[in-house]
Amino acid sequence: MRDTSASPPPGALPASRLKYGISVPPHGDYAAPKLLAALAREAEDAGWDGFFLWDHLLFMRGFDRPVVDPWISLAAVATATQRIRFGTMVTPLARRRPWKVAKEAVTLDHLSDGRFILGVGLGYPRDSEFEDFGEDGDERVRADKLDEALDIIVGLWSGRPFRYKGQHFQIAECTFLPEPVQRPRIPIWVAGYWPNRRPFRRAARWDGVLPGRLSLERRKRWTPTMIPPQTYGDIVSYVQEHRTATTPYDFALGGYTNGDGGDADQERVAAYADLGVTWWFENLHGFRGSLDQTRERIRLGPPRLSP
């Protein structure tokens, strides 16, 4: 079993240590597992380091386009690629059975020879992803379920007898095998929206953080935007203050570049690398343009910093 744990601790990173991934939704024009596998293969061929899928059931109320399951799609991604890391961005554990997620994650880890990363969070929106299916949408309840689920998943990954009794989940003693390929375990990245502090204290206990930012446009439509460097610096400082482990840790960021290797792209990526970002994720999805534009951006390759 090989050690494929997270990247080195943050700091001002040389270009060779910053990794680059892409993030796409498995819905709308992308709602086809074979297409997602093909995009991942194209990303690998173009030199990207990661390929991550959103995890939604309906995306939002009124969204009338197809949505496919990201976990089954990631199995197709695993078999279509050889090098690239992949995972969920992010799985709302409050609406999943943690023992099922634990088994699925280990299976993907073995299928890919240790390339899977588990991204988790509360999930959104609370109505279309939780309440419309009879699930409790209260944020505090979902946060408590998330914390319990993480403890359970890691306990089951240990390969040793494990039992659990929490407020929301209970498990009689059992042993889950096989263990993950990766050591010490499959990396867990935790998402959160700043300035809410609890998600980032949670993230500090695990292997990486995926900060998000949402803006409400005039069309009353949620769209992703970049986190300003000063804000990201505050996030890095806060997570570092609450870290107790000395194990490697990843700071991820979703952003946008032109892909032309010009000064604007270099300056944008460098500003975040200097803050400690270890993964730059190019946000490629329907908000930005057509599927053809997405494929062209993938083909242009990651916005690697000049040495």
C-alpha positions as CSV (number, residue, x, y, z in Angstrom):
1,M,0.0,0.0,0.0
2,R,1.4,3.4,-1.0
3,D,1.3,6.6,0.9
4,T,-0.8,9.1,-1.1
5,S,-1.7,11.5,1.7
6,A,-2.2,15.2,1.3
7,S,0.2,17.8,0.2
8,P,2.9,19.4,2.4
9,P,1.9,22.0,5.0
10,P,1.0,25.4,3.6
11,G,3.3,28.4,3.1
12,A,4.7,30.2,0.1
13,L,4.8,27.3,-2.4
14,P,7.1,26.9,-5.3
15,A,5.3,26.2,-8.6
16,S,6.3,22.5,-8.6
17,R,4.4,21.9,-5.4
18,L,1.1,23.6,-6.3
19,K,-1.4,21.2,-7.8
20,Y,-4.2,22.0,-10.3
21,G,-7.6,20.5,-10.7
22,I,-10.9,21.1,-12.3
23,S,-14.4,21.2,-10.8
24,V,-17.5,20.3,-12.8
25,P,-21.2,19.6,-11.9
26,P,-22.7,16.3,-12.9
27,H,-25.8,18.0,-14.2
28,G,-27.1,19.9,-17.2
29,D,-24.8,19.5,-20.2
30,Y,-22.5,17.4,-18.0
31,A,-25.2,14.9,-16.9
32,A,-23.6,11.8,-18.6
33,P,-21.2,9.5,-16.8
34,K,-19.4,8.6,-20.1
35,L,-18.9,12.3,-20.8
36,L,-17.5,13.0,-17.3
37,A,-15.1,10.1,-17.7
38,A,-14.0,11.4,-21.0
39,L,-13.5,14.9,-19.6
40,A,-11.4,13.4,-16.8
41,R,-9.2,11.6,-19.3
42,E,-8.8,14.8,-21.3
43,A,-7.8,16.6,-18.2
44,E,-5.2,14.0,-17.3
45,D,-3.8,14.1,-20.9
46,A,-3.6,17.9,-20.6
47,G,-1.6,17.8,-17.4
48,W,-4.2,18.5,-14.7
49,D,-3.7,16.9,-11.3
50,G,-7.3,16.6,-10.1
51,F,-10.9,16.1,-11.3
52,F,-13.8,16.7,-8.9
53,L,-17.6,16.5,-9.2
54,W,-20.3,18.3,-7.3
55,D,-22.7,16.1,-5.3
56,H,-26.4,17.1,-5.7
57,L,-29.7,15.4,-6.1
58,L,-31.7,18.2,-7.8
59,F,-29.2,21.2,-7.6
60,M,-32.0,23.6,-6.8
61,R,-35.8,24.0,-6.9
62,G,-36.9,24.8,-10.4
63,F,-33.9,23.2,-12.0
64,D,-35.4,21.1,-14.8
65,R,-32.3,19.6,-16.3
66,P,-30.7,16.1,-15.8
67,V,-28.6,15.3,-12.7
68,V,-26.5,12.1,-12.6
69,D,-25.0,10.5,-9.5
70,P,-21.5,11.7,-8.9
71,W,-20.3,8.6,-7.1
72,I,-21.1,6.2,-9.9
73,S,-19.7,8.7,-12.3
74,L,-16.5,8.8,-10.3
75,A,-16.2,5.0,-10.7
76,A,-16.2,5.7,-14.5
77,V,-13.6,8.4,-13.9
78,A,-11.4,6.0,-11.9
79,T,-11.3,3.4,-14.7
80,A,-10.8,6.0,-17.5
81,T,-7.7,7.5,-15.9
82,Q,-4.4,6.4,-14.4
83,R,-2.8,9.4,-12.6
84,I,-5.2,12.1,-11.8
85,R,-6.7,12.5,-8.3
86,F,-10.5,12.7,-8.1
87,G,-13.3,13.1,-5.6
88,T,-16.5,14.8,-4.5
89,M,-16.8,18.6,-4.0
90,V,-18.6,18.1,-1.8
91,T,-20.7,15.3,-0.4
92,P,-23.4,16.4,2.1
93,L,-22.9,13.6,4.7
94,A,-26.1,14.6,6.6
95,R,-28.2,13.0,3.8
96,R,-26.0,10.0,3.4
97,R,-25.6,6.8,5.5
98,P,-22.0,7.1,6.8
99,W,-21.3,3.4,6.6
100,K,-22.4,3.4,3.0
101,V,-20.1,6.3,2.2
102,A,-17.3,4.5,4.0
103,K,-17.7,1.4,1.9
104,E,-18.1,3.4,-1.4
105,A,-15.0,5.5,-0.7
106,V,-12.8,2.5,0.0
107,T,-14.1,0.8,-3.1
108,L,-13.2,3.9,-5.2
109,D,-9.8,4.0,-3.5
110,H,-9.1,0.4,-4.5
111,L,-10.5,0.9,-8.0
112,S,-8.1,3.8,-8.6
113,D,-5.1,2.4,-6.7
114,G,-5.3,5.2,-4.1
115,R,-6.3,8.3,-6.0
116,F,-9.6,9.2,-4.2
117,I,-10.2,12.2,-2.0
118,L,-13.4,12.6,0.0
119,G,-14.7,16.2,0.1
120,V,-17.5,16.7,2.6
121,G,-19.8,19.5,3.8
122,L,-23.3,20.5,4.9
123,G,-24.6,20.8,1.4
124,Y,-27.0,23.3,-0.1
125,P,-29.7,24.3,-0.7
126,R,-31.5,23.0,2.4
127,D,-34.8,22.8,0.6
128,S,-34.2,20.9,-2.6
129,E,-31.4,18.7,-1.2
130,F,-32.9,17.9,2.2
131,E,-36.4,19.1,3.1
132,D,-38.1,18.2,-0.2
133,F,-37.1,14.6,0.6
134,G,-38.2,14.6,4.2
135,E,-34.7,15.2,5.6
136,D,-34.1,17.8,8.4
137,G,-32.7,20.9,6.8
138,D,-31.7,22.7,10.0
139,E,-28.1,23.7,9.7
140,R,-27.2,22.8,13.3
141,V,-28.7,19.3,12.9
142,R,-26.9,18.8,9.6
143,A,-23.6,20.0,11.2
144,D,-24.0,17.5,14.1
145,K,-24.7,14.7,11.7
146,L,-21.7,15.7,9.6
147,D,-19.4,15.5,12.6
148,E,-20.8,12.1,13.7
149,A,-20.6,10.7,10.2
150,L,-16.9,11.7,9.9
151,D,-16.1,9.9,13.1
152,I,-17.9,6.8,11.9
153,I,-16.3,6.8,8.5
154,V,-12.8,7.0,9.9
155,G,-13.6,4.4,12.5
156,L,-14.8,2.0,9.9
157,W,-11.8,2.6,7.7
158,S,-9.5,1.4,10.5
159,G,-10.1,-2.2,9.6
160,R,-10.5,-2.9,13.3
161,P,-13.6,-3.7,15.4
162,F,-15.6,-0.5,15.7
163,R,-18.8,0.5,17.4
164,Y,-20.5,3.9,17.7
165,K,-23.3,5.5,19.7
166,G,-24.2,9.1,18.8
167,Q,-27.2,11.2,18.9
168,H,-28.0,10.6,15.2
169,F,-26.1,7.4,14.3
170,Q,-25.6,4.1,16.2
171,I,-23.5,1.1,15.1
172,A,-23.1,-2.3,16.7
173,E,-19.6,-3.6,16.8
174,C,-18.4,-4.6,13.3
175,T,-15.2,-4.7,11.2
176,F,-15.1,-3.1,7.7
177,L,-12.7,-4.7,5.3
178,P,-10.8,-4.0,3.1
179,E,-8.9,-1.0,4.5
180,P,-8.2,1.9,2.2
181,V,-5.2,1.8,-0.1
182,Q,-4.0,5.2,1.1
183,R,-2.1,5.7,4.3
184,P,-2.8,6.8,6.9
185,R,-6.3,6.9,5.3
186,I,-8.2,8.5,2.4
187,P,-7.8,12.3,2.7
188,I,-10.8,14.2,3.9
189,W,-11.4,17.8,2.8
190,V,-14.1,19.9,4.5
191,A,-16.0,22.7,2.9
192,G,-17.4,25.8,4.4
193,Y,-18.6,29.3,3.7
194,W,-16.6,32.1,5.4
195,P,-17.1,33.9,7.7
196,N,-19.0,31.1,9.4
197,R,-16.3,29.7,11.8
198,R,-17.6,26.2,12.8
199,P,-16.9,24.6,9.3
200,F,-13.3,25.9,9.5
201,R,-12.7,24.6,13.0
202,R,-14.1,21.3,11.7
203,A,-11.8,21.4,8.6
204,A,-8.8,22.0,10.9
205,R,-9.3,18.5,12.4
206,W,-9.0,16.8,9.0
207,D,-6.8,16.9,5.9
208,G,-7.9,19.9,3.9
209,V,-10.3,22.8,3.5
210,L,-12.5,23.8,0.6
211,P,-13.7,27.4,1.2
212,G,-16.6,28.5,-0.9
213,R,-18.2,31.8,-1.6
214,L,-21.7,32.5,-3.0
215,S,-23.1,35.7,-4.4
216,L,-26.8,36.4,-5.1
217,E,-27.2,38.1,-8.5
218,R,-30.1,40.2,-9.7
219,R,-31.6,37.1,-11.4
220,K,-31.9,35.5,-7.9
221,R,-29.6,32.8,-9.0
222,W,-26.7,31.4,-7.0
223,T,-23.4,31.6,-8.8
224,P,-19.8,30.9,-7.5
225,T,-17.3,33.7,-7.3
226,M,-13.7,33.8,-6.3
227,I,-12.7,34.5,-2.7
228,P,-10.6,37.7,-2.4
229,P,-6.9,37.0,-1.5
230,Q,-7.2,39.0,1.8
231,T,-10.2,36.9,2.8
232,Y,-8.4,33.7,1.9
233,G,-5.5,34.7,4.0
234,D,-7.8,35.1,6.9
235,I,-9.1,31.6,6.3
236,V,-5.6,30.1,6.2
237,S,-4.7,31.9,9.4
238,Y,-7.8,30.7,11.2
239,V,-7.4,27.1,10.2
240,Q,-3.7,27.1,11.1
241,E,-4.6,28.5,14.5
242,H,-6.9,25.6,15.1
243,R,-4.7,22.8,13.7
244,T,-3.4,20.4,16.4
245,A,-2.0,17.7,14.1
246,T,1.3,18.0,12.3
247,T,0.3,15.9,9.4
248,P,0.2,17.3,5.8
249,Y,-2.7,19.6,5.0
250,D,-4.3,21.0,1.9
251,F,-5.8,24.4,1.2
252,A,-7.9,24.4,-1.9
253,L,-9.4,27.2,-3.9
254,G,-11.9,27.4,-6.8
255,G,-10.9,30.1,-9.3
256,Y,-10.9,31.2,-12.9
257,T,-8.0,31.8,-15.4
258,N,-7.9,32.3,-19.1
259,G,-5.5,29.5,-19.8
260,D,-3.2,31.5,-22.0
261,G,-0.3,31.5,-19.6
262,G,-0.3,35.3,-19.6
263,D,0.7,37.7,-16.8
264,A,-2.9,38.0,-15.5
265,D,-3.1,34.3,-14.9
266,Q,0.3,34.1,-13.4
267,E,-0.4,37.0,-11.0
268,R,-3.8,35.6,-10.0
269,V,-2.5,32.1,-9.1
270,A,0.7,33.4,-7.5
271,A,-1.3,35.7,-5.2
272,Y,-3.0,32.7,-3.7
273,A,0.0,30.4,-3.8
274,D,1.8,32.9,-1.6
275,L,-1.0,32.6,1.0
276,G,-0.6,28.8,1.2
277,V,-3.0,27.4,-1.4
278,T,-1.9,23.9,-2.3
279,W,-4.7,23.1,-4.9
280,W,-6.0,25.5,-7.5
281,F,-9.3,24.3,-8.9
282,E,-10.4,25.8,-12.2
283,N,-14.2,26.1,-12.0
284,L,-15.5,24.7,-15.3
285,H,-19.2,24.5,-15.5
286,G,-22.3,25.8,-17.2
287,F,-22.2,29.2,-15.5
288,R,-19.1,30.1,-17.5
289,G,-19.8,28.9,-21.0
290,S,-20.6,26.0,-23.3
291,L,-19.4,22.4,-23.0
292,D,-17.2,23.1,-26.0
293,Q,-15.6,26.0,-24.2
294,T,-15.1,23.8,-21.2
295,R,-13.2,21.2,-23.3
296,E,-11.1,23.9,-24.8
297,R,-10.2,25.2,-21.4
298,I,-9.2,21.7,-20.2
299,R,-7.1,21.2,-23.4
300,L,-5.1,24.4,-22.7
301,G,-3.9,22.9,-19.4
302,P,-3.5,24.2,-15.9
303,P,-2.3,27.7,-15.1
304,R,1.1,26.5,-13.8
305,L,3.3,29.1,-12.3
306,S,6.6,29.8,-14.0
307,P,9.6,28.4,-12.0
